[in-house]
Amino acid sequence: MKIGNIELDGAVVLAPMAGITDPPFRRIVLTFGISCLWTEMISCNAVVHARKILATMDTREHTVPVIFQIIGKDPEIMAECAMIVQDHGAAAVDINMGCPARQVIGSGGGVALMRNLELAGRIIGSVRKAITIPLTVKMRTGWDEKSVNAPELALIAEHEGADAIVLHARSRCAGHCGPVSLDLLKLVKSTVSIPVIGNGGVIAVEDALNMVMETGCDGIMIGKGALGRPWFPRKILETLFGWVVTSYQSNRSLGVVVSRHFEDELRWCGVRPGLHRMRKHLGWYSKGIDGAAEFRSRVFTEENPEMVLAFIDNFFGKVMIP
Ligand SMILES: Cc1cc2nc3c(=O)[nH]c(=O)nc-3n(C[C@H](O)[C@H](O)[C@H](O)COP(=O)(O)O)c2cc1C
């Protein structure tokens, strides 16, 4: 798949997930393989007004394109933010028009823009003019089931110069769970000529196959399916894009993967914050493994990183990644 002038190897990408897709998580997904990575959403006000370079903008050791997602509602500030992230190594800029968080909607950004298509169009146009790298727009099906307008917004985005659309095929009121609308994804795909990446509910390789076959979408974005399973996008790449199966599965114990992820978190954001950030990942990694409840109750209260590493080694050491 091509996004503007960026040629991707395959078309399976990691979703932006605030508080989750930080550089260490992106790097652990990368060790297995992925076509392209997204940052967590970056507030344009934080970058432009507070002059903050956010930690998530660190792209060291990222060997595939990283798309920086920005969020806000002011066309000029969004354009300025886009220029800043372009200077900080973004391969492309993505505009968030899908976030349903109350605080984000309250300030007029995220999915609130799907209720104001005129402003949405001005933001896309303004960002387009400010940068030379490709531009994508991530949206939902609409505000709610009664106001489904993703095809209209996708057309506006294409007209204003976007290079690809990401459709999270749920409405704002569906949140992050529940059924996705493949019909809507198919409709958006047939409405625009730029690539359309489908997103939502892909937790098994069959879901990805089904999404592509039912809708003709050009790429697949994986969110929750990669939590505790950073190898999952690669499995789709093997099935859908013919990536060869390598020894990554048979040779690697889950203990090696989890301790590498943990050590990277500590290095990246410091011992205490890294330890706390890692807890949710340990919960996901341990899901479904015998003794997980006991492991969690011990590791979630442990503040000594050496002890946590020992727990990780002991608990995951003999588990092979599937
Ligand atoms: C904890 C969490 C944080 C998220 N943060 C973002 C974000 O920063 N930007 C964004 O566009 N979507 C965000 N999303 C939505 C995901 O990118 C994705 O669209 C959604 O999870 C549906 O895909 P899935 O069913 O594969 O998880 C977030 C989702 C979750 C669960």
The ligand as an SDF file (V2000), in Angstrom:
LIG
                    3D

 31 33  0  0  0  0  0  0  0  0999 V2000
   -6.8240    2.8760   25.2340 C   0  0  0  0  0  0  0  0  0  0  0  0
   -7.0980    3.3790   23.8580 C   0  0  0  0  0  0  0  0  0  0  0  0
   -6.5430    4.5630   23.4450 C   0  0  0  0  0  0  0  0  0  0  0  0
   -6.8220    5.0610   22.1640 C   0  0  0  0  0  0  0  0  0  0  0  0
   -6.2250    6.2140   21.7600 N   0  0  0  0  0  0  0  0  0  0  0  0
   -6.4340    6.6710   20.4800 C   0  0  0  0  0  0  0  0  0  0  0  0
   -5.7460    7.8050   19.9850 C   0  0  0  0  0  0  0  0  0  0  0  0
   -4.8850    8.4110   20.6430 O   0  0  0  0  0  0  0  0  0  0  0  0
   -6.0520    8.2190   18.7270 N   0  0  0  0  0  0  0  0  0  0  0  0
   -6.9580    7.5550   17.9350 C   0  0  0  0  0  0  0  0  0  0  0  0
   -7.2040    7.9660   16.7950 O   0  0  0  0  0  0  0  0  0  0  0  0
   -7.6020    6.4670   18.3800 N   0  0  0  0  0  0  0  0  0  0  0  0
   -7.3350    5.9980   19.6170 C   0  0  0  0  0  0  0  0  0  0  0  0
   -7.9370    4.8540   20.0300 N   0  0  0  0  0  0  0  0  0  0  0  0
   -8.7900    4.1020   19.0930 C   0  0  0  0  0  0  0  0  0  0  0  0
   -7.9490    3.0570   18.3370 C   0  0  0  0  0  0  0  0  0  0  0  0
   -6.9790    3.6880   17.5290 O   0  0  0  0  0  0  0  0  0  0  0  0
   -8.8330    2.1980   17.4360 C   0  0  0  0  0  0  0  0  0  0  0  0
   -9.4640    3.0240   16.5170 O   0  0  0  0  0  0  0  0  0  0  0  0
   -9.8960    1.4390   18.2510 C   0  0  0  0  0  0  0  0  0  0  0  0
   -9.3390    0.8160   19.3770 O   0  0  0  0  0  0  0  0  0  0  0  0
  -10.5840    0.4010   17.3730 C   0  0  0  0  0  0  0  0  0  0  0  0
   -9.6770   -0.5680   16.9050 O   0  0  0  0  0  0  0  0  0  0  0  0
   -9.5930   -2.0310   17.5960 P   0  0  0  0  0  0  0  0  0  0  0  0
  -10.9830   -2.5690   17.6440 O   0  0  0  0  0  0  0  0  0  0  0  0
   -8.6520   -2.8030   16.7070 O   0  0  0  0  0  0  0  0  0  0  0  0
   -9.0470   -1.8190   18.9710 O   0  0  0  0  0  0  0  0  0  0  0  0
   -7.6790    4.3500   21.2850 C   0  0  0  0  0  0  0  0  0  0  0  0
   -8.2190    3.1360   21.7250 C   0  0  0  0  0  0  0  0  0  0  0  0
   -7.9330    2.6440   22.9800 C   0  0  0  0  0  0  0  0  0  0  0  0
   -8.5250    1.3160   23.4020 C   0  0  0  0  0  0  0  0  0  0  0  0
  1  2  1  0
  2  3  1  0
  2 30  2  0
  3  4  2  0
  4  5  1  0
  4 28  1  0
  5  6  2  0
  6  7  1  0
  6 13  1  0
  7  8  2  0
  7  9  1  0
  9 10  1  0
 10 11  2  0
 10 12  1  0
 12 13  2  0
 13 14  1  0
 14 15  1  0
 14 28  1  0
 15 16  1  0
 16 17  1  0
 16 18  1  0
 18 19  1  0
 18 20  1  0
 20 21  1  0
 20 22  1  0
 22 23  1  0
 23 24  1  0
 24 25  2  0
 24 26  1  0
 24 27  1  0
 28 29  2  0
 29 30  1  0
 30 31  1  0
M  END
$$$$
